[in-house]
Amino acid sequence: MDRPEELNDPKKFDDLMETINTRLVITSIPIRDRPQMTQILLGDELDYDMADDDSVYPQVVEWYRQRFPDEKNIR
């Protein structure tokens, strides 16, 4: 299975992450739980099996760390 373009293109990835993060904020998901929830939503959104790609979760965590540098609970 080829990796979706949205995971490789920084602009598309950022846009997708912003959309997903906004949904998680609206549903009051704590920031510490957002990377895991995001990975699930990315899989659904992109119809992509995240379990086959070990690079997705670290990519998601890094996005959150860059977006929220003062947050210590992002894992």
N, CA, C and O atoms as a printed pandas DataFrame, in Angstrom:
     atom_number atom_name residue_name chain_id  residue_number  x_coord  y_coord  z_coord
0              1         N          MET        A               1    0.854   -1.180    0.000
1              2        CA          MET        A               1    0.000    0.000    0.000
2              3         C          MET        A               1    0.894    1.236    0.000
3              4         O          MET        A               1    1.780    1.366    0.845
4              5         N          ASP        A               2    0.665    2.132   -0.937
5              6        CA          ASP        A               2    1.432    3.368   -1.005
6              7         C          ASP        A               2    0.980    4.333    0.073
7              8         O          ASP        A               2   -0.194    4.391    0.439
8              9         N          ARG        A               3    1.938    5.082    0.567
9             10        CA          ARG        A               3    1.657    6.093    1.590
10            11         C          ARG        A               3    0.873    7.241    0.949
11            12         O          ARG        A               3    1.261    7.735   -0.109
12            13         N          PRO        A               4   -0.221    7.669    1.578
13            14        CA          PRO        A               4   -1.018    8.768    1.009
14            15         C          PRO        A               4   -0.199   10.049    0.879
15            16         O          PRO        A               4    0.655   10.351    1.712
16            17         N          GLU        A               5   -0.478   10.778   -0.171
17            18        CA          GLU        A               5    0.221   12.037   -0.452
18            19         C          GLU        A               5    0.132   13.005    0.733
19            20         O          GLU        A               5    1.079   13.743    1.006
20            21         N          GLU        A               6   -0.998   13.000    1.429
21            22        CA          GLU        A               6   -1.196   13.922    2.552
22            23         C          GLU        A               6   -0.179   13.706    3.675
23            24         O          GLU        A               6    0.089   14.622    4.453
24            25         N          LEU        A               7    0.383   12.510    3.762
25            26        CA          LEU        A               7    1.387   12.240    4.795
26            27         C          LEU        A               7    2.788   12.656    4.358
27            28         O          LEU        A               7    3.680   12.819    5.191
28            29         N          ASN        A               8    2.976   12.824    3.071
29            30        CA          ASN        A               8    4.288   13.187    2.535
30            31         C          ASN        A               8    4.425   14.665    2.216
31            32         O          ASN        A               8    5.529   15.208    2.268
32            33         N          ASP        A               9    3.348   15.310    1.895
33            34        CA          ASP        A               9    3.363   16.727    1.539
34            35         C          ASP        A               9    3.157   17.559    2.811
35            36         O          ASP        A               9    2.086   17.489    3.414
36            37         N          PRO        A              10    4.160   18.345    3.231
37            38        CA          PRO        A              10    4.043   19.095    4.490
38            39         C          PRO        A              10    2.826   20.022    4.559
39            40         O          PRO        A              10    2.208   20.146    5.617
40            41         N          LYS        A              11    2.478   20.665    3.462
41            42        CA          LYS        A              11    1.326   21.579    3.454
42            43         C          LYS        A              11    0.018   20.805    3.624
43            44         O          LYS        A              11   -0.837   21.186    4.423
44            45         N          LYS        A              12   -0.127   19.728    2.876
45            46        CA          LYS        A              12   -1.345   18.915    2.975
46            47         C          LYS        A              12   -1.452   18.269    4.353
47            48         O          LYS        A              12   -2.537   18.187    4.929
48            49         N          PHE        A              13   -0.315   17.813    4.874
49            50        CA          PHE        A              13   -0.313   17.206    6.207
50            51         C          PHE        A              13   -0.725   18.240    7.250
51            52         O          PHE        A              13   -1.545   17.952    8.121
52            53         N          ASP        A              14   -0.164   19.430    7.164
53            54        CA          ASP        A              14   -0.503   20.488    8.110
54            55         C          ASP        A              14   -1.985   20.839    8.042
55            56         O          ASP        A              14   -2.634   20.984    9.078
56            57         N          ASP        A              15   -2.516   20.976    6.856
57            58        CA          ASP        A              15   -3.944   21.280    6.696
58            59         C          ASP        A              15   -4.817   20.185    7.306
59            60         O          ASP        A              15   -5.787   20.470    8.009
60            61         N          LEU        A              16   -4.468   18.948    7.033
61            62        CA          LEU        A              16   -5.230   17.815    7.564
62            63         C          LEU        A              16   -5.129   17.773    9.091
63            64         O          LEU        A              16   -6.123   17.537    9.777
64            65         N          MET        A              17   -3.943   18.000    9.609
65            66        CA          MET        A              17   -3.745   18.008   11.058
66            67         C          MET        A              17   -4.527   19.140   11.721
67            68         O          MET        A              17   -5.103   18.946   12.791
68            69         N          GLU        A              18   -4.553   20.298   11.110
69            70        CA          GLU        A              18   -5.326   21.421   11.656
70            71         C          GLU        A              18   -6.807   21.055   11.735
71            72         O          GLU        A              18   -7.469   21.333   12.735
72            73         N          THR        A              19   -7.315   20.441   10.691
73            74        CA          THR        A              19   -8.719   20.041   10.661
74            75         C          THR        A              19   -9.020   19.020   11.757
75            76         O          THR        A              19  -10.002   19.150   12.488
76            77         N          ILE        A              20   -8.176   18.019   11.860
77            78        CA          ILE        A              20   -8.392   16.979   12.868
78            79         C          ILE        A              20   -8.240   17.555   14.272
79            80         O          ILE        A              20   -9.054   17.264   15.148
80            81         N          ASN        A              21   -7.211   18.366   14.497
81            82        CA          ASN        A              21   -7.020   18.967   15.812
82            83         C          ASN        A              21   -8.222   19.822   16.204
83            84         O          ASN        A              21   -8.633   19.810   17.364
84            85         N          THR        A              22   -8.782   20.551   15.265
85            86        CA          THR        A              22   -9.959   21.373   15.551
86            87         C          THR        A              22  -11.122   20.490   15.997
87            88         O          THR        A              22  -11.831   20.833   16.943
88            89         N          ARG        A              23  -11.323   19.367   15.331
89            90        CA          ARG        A              23  -12.390   18.437   15.744
90            91         C          ARG        A              23  -12.158   17.931   17.163
91            92         O          ARG        A              23  -13.094   17.824   17.955
92            93         N          LEU        A              24  -10.904   17.621   17.475
93            94        CA          LEU        A              24  -10.583   17.104   18.804
94            95         C          LEU        A              24  -10.746   18.172   19.879
95            96         O          LEU        A              24  -11.155   17.868   21.000
96            97         N          VAL        A              25  -10.433   19.409   19.548
97            98        CA          VAL        A              25  -10.630   20.514   20.491
98            99         C          VAL        A              25  -12.124   20.691   20.766
99           100         O          VAL        A              25  -12.539   20.843   21.915
100          101         N          ILE        A              26  -12.910   20.669   19.720
101          102        CA          ILE        A              26  -14.363   20.849   19.859
102          103         C          ILE        A              26  -14.967   19.756   20.738
103          104         O          ILE        A              26  -15.910   20.010   21.488
104          105         N          THR        A              27  -14.428   18.552   20.648
105          106        CA          THR        A              27  -14.966   17.455   21.459
106          107         C          THR        A              27  -14.252   17.331   22.811
107          108         O          THR        A              27  -14.451   16.358   23.538
108          109         N          SER        A              28  -13.429   18.313   23.135
109          110        CA          SER        A              28  -12.747   18.415   24.438
110          111         C          SER        A              28  -11.776   17.269   24.726
111          112         O          SER        A              28  -11.653   16.834   25.871
112          113         N          ILE        A              29  -11.100   16.790   23.712
113          114        CA          ILE        A              29  -10.075   15.767   23.914
114          115         C          ILE        A              29   -8.828   16.473   24.467
115          116         O          ILE        A              29   -8.345   17.427   23.858
116          117         N          PRO        A              30   -8.304   16.016   25.609
117          118        CA          PRO        A              30   -7.103   16.653   26.168
118          119         C          PRO        A              30   -5.912   16.524   25.218
119          120         O          PRO        A              30   -5.798   15.550   24.474
120          121         N          ILE        A              31   -5.049   17.499   25.254
121          122        CA          ILE        A              31   -3.908   17.515   24.330
122          123         C          ILE        A              31   -3.052   16.256   24.443
123          124         O          ILE        A              31   -2.517   15.784   23.440
124          125         N          ARG        A              32   -2.917   15.713   25.638
125          126        CA          ARG        A              32   -2.076   14.525   25.813
126          127         C          ARG        A              32   -2.631   13.318   25.060
127          128         O          ARG        A              32   -1.877   12.398   24.743
128          129         N          ASP        A              33   -3.934   13.302   24.769
129          130        CA          ASP        A              33   -4.568   12.183   24.072
130          131         C          ASP        A              33   -4.754   12.433   22.580
131          132         O          ASP        A              33   -5.130   11.524   21.840
132          133         N          ARG        A              34   -4.498   13.633   22.147
133          134        CA          ARG        A              34   -4.763   13.975   20.743
134          135         C          ARG        A              34   -3.897   13.229   19.736
135          136         O          ARG        A              34   -4.421   12.828   18.697
136          137         N          PRO        A              35   -2.589   13.015   19.982
137          138        CA          PRO        A              35   -1.824   12.292   18.963
138          139         C          PRO        A              35   -2.387   10.906   18.662
139          140         O          PRO        A              35   -2.479   10.512   17.499
140          141         N          GLN        A              36   -2.757   10.175   19.689
141          142        CA          GLN        A              36   -3.310    8.836   19.470
142          143         C          GLN        A              36   -4.657    8.910   18.738
143          144         O          GLN        A              36   -4.904    8.155   17.798
144          145         N          MET        A              37   -5.510    9.817   19.175
145          146        CA          MET        A              37   -6.806    9.986   18.509
146          147         C          MET        A              37   -6.607   10.457   17.063
147          148         O          MET        A              37   -7.327   10.032   16.159
148          149         N          THR        A              38   -5.629   11.333   16.857
149          150        CA          THR        A              38   -5.349   11.838   15.517
150          151         C          THR        A              38   -4.950   10.711   14.587
151          152         O          THR        A              38   -5.390   10.666   13.438
152          153         N          GLN        A              39   -4.122    9.803   15.073
153          154        CA          GLN        A              39   -3.690    8.695   14.239
154          155         C          GLN        A              39   -4.893    7.863   13.789
155          156         O          GLN        A              39   -4.957    7.431   12.639
156          157         N          ILE        A              40   -5.822    7.646   14.678
157          158        CA          ILE        A              40   -7.038    6.897   14.333
158          159         C          ILE        A              40   -7.839    7.658   13.276
159          160         O          ILE        A              40   -8.286    7.073   12.289
160          161         N          LEU        A              41   -8.016    8.955   13.484
161          162        CA          LEU        A              41   -8.785    9.762   12.535
162          163         C          LEU        A              41   -8.082    9.875   11.185
163          164         O          LEU        A              41   -8.734    9.874   10.141
164          165         N          LEU        A              42   -6.758    9.970   11.205
165          166        CA          LEU        A              42   -6.018   10.000    9.934
166          167         C          LEU        A              42   -6.255    8.717    9.144
167          168         O          LEU        A              42   -6.479    8.755    7.934
168          169         N          GLY        A              43   -6.206    7.590    9.835
169          170        CA          GLY        A              43   -6.461    6.319    9.169
170          171         C          GLY        A              43   -7.817    6.284    8.512
171          172         O          GLY        A              43   -7.961    5.816    7.383
172          173         N          ASP        A              44   -8.823    6.785    9.227
173          174        CA          ASP        A              44  -10.180    6.828    8.667
174          175         C          ASP        A              44  -10.269    7.822    7.512
175          176         O          ASP        A              44  -10.831    7.517    6.460
176          177         N          GLU        A              45   -9.714    8.998    7.717
177          178        CA          GLU        A              45   -9.791   10.071    6.722
178          179         C          GLU        A              45   -9.098    9.681    5.408
179          180         O          GLU        A              45   -9.596    9.969    4.319
180          181         N          LEU        A              46   -7.955    9.029    5.534
181          182        CA          LEU        A              46   -7.155    8.701    4.353
182          183         C          LEU        A              46   -7.370    7.278    3.858
183          184         O          LEU        A              46   -6.776    6.871    2.860
184          185         N          ASP        A              47   -8.222    6.515    4.557
185          186        CA          ASP        A              47   -8.434    5.106    4.231
186          187         C          ASP        A              47   -7.082    4.409    4.099
187          188         O          ASP        A              47   -6.759    3.806    3.075
188          189         N          TYR        A              48   -6.306    4.518    5.180
189          190        CA          TYR        A              48   -4.932    4.037    5.204
190          191         C          TYR        A              48   -4.714    3.261    6.486
191          192         O          TYR        A              48   -5.111    3.710    7.561
192          193         N          ASP        A              49   -4.094    2.112    6.384
193          194        CA          ASP        A              49   -3.839    1.276    7.553
194          195         C          ASP        A              49   -2.595    1.781    8.280
195          196         O          ASP        A              49   -1.468    1.474    7.893
196          197         N          MET        A              50   -2.815    2.552    9.328
197          198        CA          MET        A              50   -1.720    3.154   10.078
198          199         C          MET        A              50   -0.842    2.102   10.739
199          200         O          MET        A              50    0.339    2.353   10.978
200          201         N          ALA        A              51   -1.383    0.949   11.035
201          202        CA          ALA        A              51   -0.607   -0.102   11.697
202          203         C          ALA        A              51    0.547   -0.582   10.820
203          204         O          ALA        A              51    1.527   -1.122   11.334
204          205         N          ASP        A              52    0.445   -0.396    9.526
205          206        CA          ASP        A              52    1.497   -0.820    8.603
206          207         C          ASP        A              52    2.569    0.232    8.389
207          208         O          ASP        A              52    3.523   -0.007    7.648
208          209         N          ASP        A              53    2.436    1.393    9.022
209          210        CA          ASP        A              53    3.380    2.501    8.804
210          211         C          ASP        A              53    3.836    3.055   10.153
211          212         O          ASP        A              53    3.147    3.867   10.770
212          213         N          ASP        A              54    4.991    2.609   10.592
213          214        CA          ASP        A              54    5.521    3.024   11.897
214          215         C          ASP        A              54    5.920    4.492   11.952
215          216         O          ASP        A              54    6.189    5.009   13.036
216          217         N          SER        A              55    5.966    5.167   10.830
217          218        CA          SER        A              55    6.409    6.557   10.815
218          219         C          SER        A              55    5.287    7.565   11.063
219          220         O          SER        A              55    5.561    8.748   11.263
220          221         N          VAL        A              56    4.044    7.122   11.055
221          222        CA          VAL        A              56    2.929    8.060   11.182
222          223         C          VAL        A              56    2.815    8.623   12.594
223          224         O          VAL        A              56    2.712    9.839   12.757
224          225         N          TYR        A              57    2.831    7.778   13.610
225          226        CA          TYR        A              57    2.664    8.285   14.981
226          227         C          TYR        A              57    3.767    9.280   15.361
227          228         O          TYR        A              57    3.454   10.343   15.897
228          229         N          PRO        A              58    5.048    8.976   15.102
229          230        CA          PRO        A              58    6.074    9.989   15.407
230          231         C          PRO        A              58    5.868   11.295   14.634
231          232         O          PRO        A              58    6.153   12.373   15.155
232          233         N          GLN        A              59    5.383   11.205   13.413
233          234        CA          GLN        A              59    5.106   12.397   12.609
234          235         C          GLN        A              59    3.995   13.220   13.256
235          236         O          GLN        A              59    4.078   14.447   13.305
236          237         N          VAL        A              60    2.965   12.554   13.749
237          238        CA          VAL        A              60    1.842   13.221   14.411
238          239         C          VAL        A              60    2.307   13.864   15.719
239          240         O          VAL        A              60    1.977   15.017   15.999
240          241         N          VAL        A              61    3.069   13.121   16.515
241          242        CA          VAL        A              61    3.564   13.651   17.786
242          243         C          VAL        A              61    4.435   14.882   17.535
243          244         O          VAL        A              61    4.322   15.880   18.247
244          245         N          GLU        A              62    5.289   14.814   16.540
245          246        CA          GLU        A              62    6.154   15.957   16.222
246          247         C          GLU        A              62    5.322   17.173   15.812
247          248         O          GLU        A              62    5.652   18.301   16.180
248          249         N          TRP        A              63    4.261   16.955   15.065
249          250        CA          TRP        A              63    3.392   18.069   14.674
250          251         C          TRP        A              63    2.821   18.741   15.924
251          252         O          TRP        A              63    2.829   19.968   16.023
252          253         N          TYR        A              64    2.331   17.955   16.869
253          254        CA          TYR        A              64    1.780   18.509   18.106
254          255         C          TYR        A              64    2.854   19.211   18.934
255          256         O          TYR        A              64    2.591   20.262   19.520
256          257         N          ARG        A              65    4.042   18.652   18.988
257          258        CA          ARG        A              65    5.130   19.295   19.755
258          259         C          ARG        A              65    5.523   20.633   19.143
259          260         O          ARG        A              65    5.827   21.583   19.864
260          261         N          GLN        A              66    5.517   20.707   17.832
261          262        CA          GLN        A              66    5.821   21.982   17.176
262          263         C          GLN        A              66    4.689   22.992   17.363
263          264         O          GLN        A              66    4.934   24.183   17.557
264          265         N          ARG        A              67    3.469   22.515   17.305
265          266        CA          ARG        A              67    2.300   23.392   17.416
266          267         C          ARG        A              67    2.091   23.886   18.851
267          268         O          ARG        A              67    1.641   25.012   19.067
268          269         N          PHE        A              68    2.420   23.036   19.823
269          270        CA          PHE        A              68    2.215   23.361   21.237
270          271         C          PHE        A              68    3.521   23.134   22.009
271          272         O          PHE        A              68    3.609   22.200   22.806
272          273         N          PRO        A              69    4.527   23.973   21.783
273          274        CA          PRO        A              69    5.849   23.733   22.370
274          275         C          PRO        A              69    5.887   23.776   23.904
275          276         O          PRO        A              69    6.783   23.185   24.507
276          277         N          ASP        A              70    4.960   24.445   24.527
277          278        CA          ASP        A              70    4.957   24.542   25.992
278          279         C          ASP        A              70    4.235   23.381   26.673
279          280         O          ASP        A              70    4.294   23.235   27.894
280          281         N          GLU        A              71    3.558   22.563   25.878
281          282        CA          GLU        A              71    2.801   21.444   26.437
282          283         C          GLU        A              71    3.751   20.285   26.747
283          284         O          GLU        A              71    4.459   19.812   25.858
284          285         N          LYS        A              72    3.770   19.836   27.970
285          286        CA          LYS        A              72    4.699   18.793   28.405
286          287         C          LYS        A              72    4.111   17.388   28.309
287          288         O          LYS        A              72    4.858   16.412   28.382
288          289         N          ASN        A              73    2.806   17.258   28.150
289          290        CA          ASN        A              73    2.152   15.945   28.203
290          291         C          ASN        A              73    1.922   15.295   26.853
291          292         O          ASN        A              73    1.205   14.298   26.768
292          293         N          ILE        A              74    2.502   15.828   25.809
293          294        CA          ILE        A              74    2.316   15.223   24.482
294          295         C          ILE        A              74    3.224   14.007   24.387
295          296         O          ILE        A              74    4.438   14.096   24.571
296          297         N          ARG        A              75    2.608   12.874   24.096
297          298        CA          ARG        A              75    3.393   11.635   24.021
298          299         C          ARG        A              75    3.064   10.839   22.790
299          300         O          ARG        A              75    3.635    9.770   22.575
